[in-house]
Amino acid sequence: MSNWLSPLSLHGQHVHLEPLQRTHAQAAREAVAEGEIWRHWYTLIPAPDAVEAEIERRLRLQDQGTMLPFAVLDAQHRFAGMTTYMNVDANNRRVEVGSTWYRPSVQRGPLNTEAKRLLLAHAFEHLDCIAVEFRTHWFNQQSRRAIERLGAKLDGVLRNHQLGANGSMRDTVVYSIIASEWPAVKNHLDYQLQRPR
Protein backbone atom coordinates (compact mmCIF):
# COMPACT_ATOMS: atom_id res chain seq x y z
CA MET A 1 0.00 0.00 0.00
CA SER A 2 1.35 3.41 -0.92
CA ASN A 3 1.98 6.13 1.63
CA TRP A 4 -0.85 8.03 -0.04
CA LEU A 5 -3.45 5.45 0.97
CA SER A 6 -2.93 3.15 3.94
CA PRO A 7 -5.25 1.17 6.25
CA LEU A 8 -7.23 3.26 8.71
CA SER A 9 -10.43 3.26 10.75
CA LEU A 10 -13.22 5.80 10.35
CA HIS A 11 -15.95 6.23 12.98
CA GLY A 12 -19.34 7.89 13.04
CA GLN A 13 -22.52 7.72 15.06
CA HIS A 14 -24.17 5.01 12.94
CA VAL A 15 -21.21 3.21 11.39
CA HIS A 16 -17.62 2.15 12.03
CA LEU A 17 -15.26 1.37 9.16
CA GLU A 18 -12.23 -0.67 10.08
CA PRO A 19 -9.57 -2.44 8.03
CA LEU A 20 -10.90 -5.71 6.63
CA GLN A 21 -9.17 -8.74 8.16
CA ARG A 22 -9.38 -12.50 7.81
CA THR A 23 -10.88 -12.62 11.30
CA HIS A 24 -14.04 -10.98 9.89
CA ALA A 25 -14.87 -14.09 7.85
CA GLN A 26 -17.39 -15.74 10.20
CA ALA A 27 -19.31 -12.51 10.81
CA ALA A 28 -19.26 -11.79 7.07
CA ARG A 29 -20.72 -15.24 6.32
CA GLU A 30 -23.59 -14.54 8.72
CA ALA A 31 -24.19 -11.08 7.24
CA VAL A 32 -24.21 -12.25 3.64
CA ALA A 33 -26.56 -15.13 4.50
CA GLU A 34 -29.17 -12.66 5.78
CA GLY A 35 -31.72 -12.44 3.01
CA GLU A 36 -29.48 -14.50 0.68
CA ILE A 37 -28.23 -11.26 -0.85
CA TRP A 38 -25.58 -13.02 -2.93
CA ARG A 39 -28.40 -14.28 -5.19
CA HIS A 40 -28.91 -10.83 -6.78
CA TRP A 41 -27.70 -11.59 -10.31
CA TYR A 42 -26.55 -8.01 -10.98
CA THR A 43 -24.16 -7.77 -8.02
CA LEU A 44 -20.88 -9.41 -7.04
CA ILE A 45 -21.69 -10.36 -3.46
CA PRO A 46 -20.00 -13.56 -2.29
CA ALA A 47 -22.04 -16.56 -1.22
CA PRO A 48 -21.41 -17.66 2.37
CA ASP A 49 -18.96 -20.38 1.26
CA ALA A 50 -17.01 -17.84 -0.84
CA VAL A 51 -16.52 -15.17 1.83
CA GLU A 52 -12.96 -16.25 2.72
CA ALA A 53 -11.92 -16.16 -0.94
CA GLU A 54 -13.42 -12.68 -1.32
CA ILE A 55 -11.57 -11.42 1.75
CA GLU A 56 -8.34 -12.89 0.35
CA ARG A 57 -9.00 -11.21 -3.02
CA ARG A 58 -9.51 -7.83 -1.39
CA LEU A 59 -6.43 -8.20 0.80
CA ARG A 60 -4.34 -9.24 -2.23
CA LEU A 61 -5.47 -6.10 -4.08
CA GLN A 62 -4.60 -4.08 -0.98
CA ASP A 63 -1.08 -5.55 -1.07
CA GLN A 64 -0.86 -4.52 -4.74
CA GLY A 65 -1.87 -0.95 -3.85
CA THR A 66 -5.09 -0.89 -5.89
CA MET A 67 -7.67 -1.34 -3.12
CA LEU A 68 -8.23 -0.42 0.52
CA PRO A 69 -10.95 -2.72 1.92
CA PHE A 70 -13.05 -1.98 4.99
CA ALA A 71 -15.29 -4.04 7.24
CA VAL A 72 -18.49 -2.07 7.86
CA LEU A 73 -19.81 -2.33 11.41
CA ASP A 74 -23.10 -0.89 12.66
CA ALA A 75 -23.50 1.31 15.75
CA GLN A 76 -23.44 -1.81 17.97
CA HIS A 77 -20.21 -2.99 16.25
CA ARG A 78 -22.05 -5.84 14.51
CA PHE A 79 -20.64 -6.76 11.10
CA ALA A 80 -22.88 -5.12 8.50
CA GLY A 81 -20.96 -5.53 5.24
CA MET A 82 -17.93 -4.47 3.24
CA THR A 83 -16.83 -1.45 1.24
CA THR A 84 -13.59 -0.28 -0.37
CA TYR A 85 -11.56 2.41 -1.94
CA MET A 86 -10.72 0.71 -5.23
CA ASN A 87 -9.12 1.43 -8.60
CA VAL A 88 -6.70 3.58 -6.63
CA ASP A 89 -4.87 6.11 -8.82
CA ALA A 90 -2.45 7.91 -6.50
CA ASN A 91 -0.73 9.80 -9.34
CA ASN A 92 -4.00 11.44 -10.33
CA ARG A 93 -5.43 11.49 -6.78
CA ARG A 94 -8.56 9.54 -7.73
CA VAL A 95 -10.33 6.62 -6.06
CA GLU A 96 -13.53 4.71 -6.62
CA VAL A 97 -15.76 3.84 -3.67
CA GLY A 98 -17.21 0.46 -4.48
CA SER A 99 -17.46 -3.29 -3.99
CA THR A 100 -19.96 -2.37 -1.29
CA TRP A 101 -22.61 -4.65 0.14
CA TYR A 102 -24.68 -4.53 3.33
CA ARG A 103 -26.85 -7.02 5.18
CA PRO A 104 -30.55 -6.20 4.52
CA SER A 105 -31.32 -5.19 8.12
CA VAL A 106 -29.09 -2.08 7.85
CA GLN A 107 -30.16 -1.01 4.37
CA ARG A 108 -32.32 2.10 3.85
CA GLY A 109 -31.12 3.63 7.10
CA PRO A 110 -28.39 6.12 8.03
CA LEU A 111 -25.53 3.58 7.90
CA ASN A 112 -24.74 3.90 4.17
CA THR A 113 -25.11 7.68 4.13
CA GLU A 114 -22.70 8.04 7.03
CA ALA A 115 -20.26 5.47 5.62
CA LYS A 116 -20.10 7.39 2.35
CA ARG A 117 -19.81 10.69 4.25
CA LEU A 118 -16.78 9.32 6.12
CA LEU A 119 -15.14 7.88 2.99
CA LEU A 120 -15.73 11.04 0.95
CA ALA A 121 -14.45 13.32 3.72
CA HIS A 122 -11.26 11.30 4.02
CA ALA A 123 -10.80 11.24 0.24
CA PHE A 124 -11.29 14.96 -0.30
CA GLU A 125 -9.99 16.41 2.98
CA HIS A 126 -7.05 14.10 3.77
CA LEU A 127 -6.05 12.48 0.47
CA ASP A 128 -6.73 15.66 -1.53
CA CYS A 129 -8.59 13.69 -4.19
CA ILE A 130 -9.65 15.52 -7.33
CA ALA A 131 -12.53 13.07 -7.89
CA VAL A 132 -14.24 10.10 -6.29
CA GLU A 133 -16.02 7.68 -8.58
CA PHE A 134 -18.90 5.24 -8.10
CA ARG A 135 -19.88 2.45 -10.50
CA THR A 136 -22.79 0.04 -10.54
CA HIS A 137 -24.69 -2.32 -12.81
CA TRP A 138 -27.34 -0.73 -15.05
CA PHE A 139 -29.97 -3.02 -13.51
CA ASN A 140 -28.99 -2.32 -9.90
CA GLN A 141 -31.67 0.32 -9.39
CA GLN A 142 -31.29 0.35 -5.60
CA SER A 143 -27.57 1.14 -5.88
CA ARG A 144 -28.13 3.77 -8.58
CA ARG A 145 -30.70 5.59 -6.45
CA ALA A 146 -28.40 5.43 -3.40
CA ILE A 147 -25.49 6.90 -5.38
CA GLU A 148 -27.69 9.67 -6.78
CA ARG A 149 -28.99 10.49 -3.27
CA LEU A 150 -25.39 11.12 -2.22
CA GLY A 151 -25.15 13.92 -4.78
CA ALA A 152 -22.92 12.13 -7.29
CA LYS A 153 -23.42 13.13 -10.91
CA LEU A 154 -23.81 10.75 -13.83
CA ASP A 155 -20.69 10.58 -16.00
CA GLY A 156 -22.07 8.02 -18.43
CA VAL A 157 -22.67 4.36 -19.18
CA LEU A 158 -19.96 1.94 -20.26
CA ARG A 159 -21.92 -0.39 -22.51
CA ASN A 160 -20.95 -4.08 -22.66
CA HIS A 161 -18.33 -3.19 -20.07
CA GLN A 162 -17.96 -6.57 -18.37
CA LEU A 163 -19.02 -10.16 -18.76
CA GLY A 164 -21.10 -11.31 -15.78
CA ALA A 165 -20.70 -14.60 -13.95
CA ASN A 166 -23.91 -15.84 -15.61
CA GLY A 167 -22.63 -14.92 -19.08
CA SER A 168 -24.69 -11.76 -19.48
CA MET A 169 -23.08 -8.47 -20.47
CA ARG A 170 -22.91 -5.73 -17.85
CA ASP A 171 -23.54 -2.12 -18.73
CA THR A 172 -21.72 -0.12 -16.02
CA VAL A 173 -23.19 3.19 -14.86
CA VAL A 174 -20.43 5.62 -13.82
CA TYR A 175 -20.93 8.51 -11.38
CA SER A 176 -18.51 10.88 -9.71
CA ILE A 177 -18.14 13.70 -7.23
CA ILE A 178 -15.36 16.18 -8.00
CA ALA A 179 -13.42 18.21 -5.45
CA SER A 180 -15.22 21.49 -6.19
CA GLU A 181 -18.57 19.79 -5.48
CA TRP A 182 -17.51 18.34 -2.13
CA PRO A 183 -18.56 21.30 0.10
CA ALA A 184 -22.14 21.19 -1.22
CA VAL A 185 -22.26 17.39 -1.12
CA LYS A 186 -20.94 17.42 2.46
CA ASN A 187 -23.69 19.89 3.50
CA HIS A 188 -26.27 17.69 1.79
CA LEU A 189 -25.05 14.52 3.53
CA ASP A 190 -24.92 16.25 6.91
CA TYR A 191 -28.50 17.44 6.35
CA GLN A 192 -29.58 13.89 5.43
CA LEU A 193 -27.99 12.53 8.61
CA GLN A 194 -29.49 15.18 10.89
CA ARG A 195 -33.07 15.16 9.64
CA PRO A 196 -35.63 13.01 11.46
CA ARG A 197 -36.23 9.56 9.94
C-alpha positions in Angstrom: 0.0 0.0 0.0 1.3 3.4 -0.9 2.0 6.1 1.6 -0.8 8.0 0.0 -3.5 5.4 1.0 -2.9 3.1 3.9 -5.3 1.2 6.3 -7.2 3.3 8.7 -10.4 3.3 10.8 -13.2 5.8 10.3 -15.9 6.2 13.0 -19.3 7.9 13.0 -22.5 7.7 15.1 -24.2 5.0 12.9 -21.2 3.2 11.4 -17.6 2.2 12.0 -15.3 1.4 9.2 -12.2 -0.7 10.1 -9.6 -2.4 8.0 -10.9 -5.7 6.6 -9.2 -8.7 8.2 -9.4 -12.5 7.8 -10.9 -12.6 11.3 -14.0 -11.0 9.9 -14.9 -14.1 7.9 -17.4 -15.7 10.2 -19.3 -12.5 10.8 -19.3 -11.8 7.1 -20.7 -15.2 6.3 -23.6 -14.5 8.7 -24.2 -11.1 7.2 -24.2 -12.3 3.6 -26.6 -15.1 4.5 -29.2 -12.7 5.8 -31.7 -12.4 3.0 -29.5 -14.5 0.7 -28.2 -11.3 -0.9 -25.6 -13.0 -2.9 -28.4 -14.3 -5.2 -28.9 -10.8 -6.8 -27.7 -11.6 -10.3 -26.6 -8.0 -11.0 -24.2 -7.8 -8.0 -20.9 -9.4 -7.0 -21.7 -10.4 -3.5 -20.0 -13.6 -2.3 -22.0 -16.6 -1.2 -21.4 -17.7 2.4 -19.0 -20.4 1.3 -17.0 -17.8 -0.8 -16.5 -15.2 1.8 -13.0 -16.2 2.7 -11.9 -16.2 -0.9 -13.4 -12.7 -1.3 -11.6 -11.4 1.7 -8.3 -12.9 0.3 -9.0 -11.2 -3.0 -9.5 -7.8 -1.4 -6.4 -8.2 0.8 -4.3 -9.2 -2.2 -5.5 -6.1 -4.1 -4.6 -4.1 -1.0 -1.1 -5.6 -1.1 -0.9 -4.5 -4.7 -1.9 -1.0 -3.9 -5.1 -0.9 -5.9 -7.7 -1.3 -3.1 -8.2 -0.4 0.5 -10.9 -2.7 1.9 -13.1 -2.0 5.0 -15.3 -4.0 7.2 -18.5 -2.1 7.9 -19.8 -2.3 11.4 -23.1 -0.9 12.7 -23.5 1.3 15.7 -23.4 -1.8 18.0 -20.2 -3.0 16.3 -22.0 -5.8 14.5 -20.6 -6.8 11.1 -22.9 -5.1 8.5 -21.0 -5.5 5.2 -17.9 -4.5 3.2 -16.8 -1.4 1.2 -13.6 -0.3 -0.4 -11.6 2.4 -1.9 -10.7 0.7 -5.2 -9.1 1.4 -8.6 -6.7 3.6 -6.6 -4.9 6.1 -8.8 -2.5 7.9 -6.5 -0.7 9.8 -9.3 -4.0 11.4 -10.3 -5.4 11.5 -6.8 -8.6 9.5 -7.7 -10.3 6.6 -6.1 -13.5 4.7 -6.6 -15.8 3.8 -3.7 -17.2 0.5 -4.5 -17.5 -3.3 -4.0 -20.0 -2.4 -1.3 -22.6 -4.7 0.1 -24.7 -4.5 3.3 -26.8 -7.0 5.2 -30.5 -6.2 4.5 -31.3 -5.2 8.1 -29.1 -2.1 7.9 -30.2 -1.0 4.4 -32.3 2.1 3.8 -31.1 3.6 7.1 -28.4 6.1 8.0 -25.5 3.6 7.9 -24.7 3.9 4.2 -25.1 7.7 4.1 -22.7 8.0 7.0 -20.3 5.5 5.6 -20.1 7.4 2.3 -19.8 10.7 4.3 -16.8 9.3 6.1 -15.1 7.9 3.0 -15.7 11.0 0.9 -14.4 13.3 3.7 -11.3 11.3 4.0 -10.8 11.2 0.2 -11.3 15.0 -0.3 -10.0 16.4 3.0 -7.0 14.1 3.8 -6.1 12.5 0.5 -6.7 15.7 -1.5 -8.6 13.7 -4.2 -9.7 15.5 -7.3 -12.5 13.1 -7.9 -14.2 10.1 -6.3 -16.0 7.7 -8.6 -18.9 5.2 -8.1 -19.9 2.4 -10.5 -22.8 0.0 -10.5 -24.7 -2.3 -12.8 -27.3 -0.7 -15.0 -30.0 -3.0 -13.5 -29.0 -2.3 -9.9 -31.7 0.3 -9.4 -31.3 0.3 -5.6 -27.6 1.1 -5.9 -28.1 3.8 -8.6 -30.7 5.6 -6.4 -28.4 5.4 -3.4 -25.5 6.9 -5.4 -27.7 9.7 -6.8 -29.0 10.5 -3.3 -25.4 11.1 -2.2 -25.1 13.9 -4.8 -22.9 12.1 -7.3 -23.4 13.1 -10.9 -23.8 10.7 -13.8 -20.7 10.6 -16.0 -22.1 8.0 -18.4 -22.7 4.4 -19.2 -20.0 1.9 -20.3 -21.9 -0.4 -22.5 -21.0 -4.1 -22.7 -18.3 -3.2 -20.1 -18.0 -6.6 -18.4 -19.0 -10.2 -18.8 -21.1 -11.3 -15.8 -20.7 -14.6 -13.9 -23.9 -15.8 -15.6 -22.6 -14.9 -19.1 -24.7 -11.8 -19.5 -23.1 -8.5 -20.5 -22.9 -5.7 -17.9 -23.5 -2.1 -18.7 -21.7 -0.1 -16.0 -23.2 3.2 -14.9 -20.4 5.6 -13.8 -20.9 8.5 -11.4 -18.5 10.9 -9.7 -18.1 13.7 -7.2 -15.4 16.2 -8.0 -13.4 18.2 -5.4 -15.2 21.5 -6.2 -18.6 19.8 -5.5 -17.5 18.3 -2.1 -18.6 21.3 0.1 -22.1 21.2 -1.2 -22.3 17.4 -1.1 -20.9 17.4 2.5 -23.7 19.9 3.5 -26.3 17.7 1.8 -25.0 14.5 3.5 -24.9 16.3 6.9 -28.5 17.4 6.4 -29.6 13.9 5.4 -28.0 12.5 8.6 -29.5 15.2 10.9 -33.1 15.2 9.6 -35.6 13.0 11.5 -36.2 9.6 9.9 
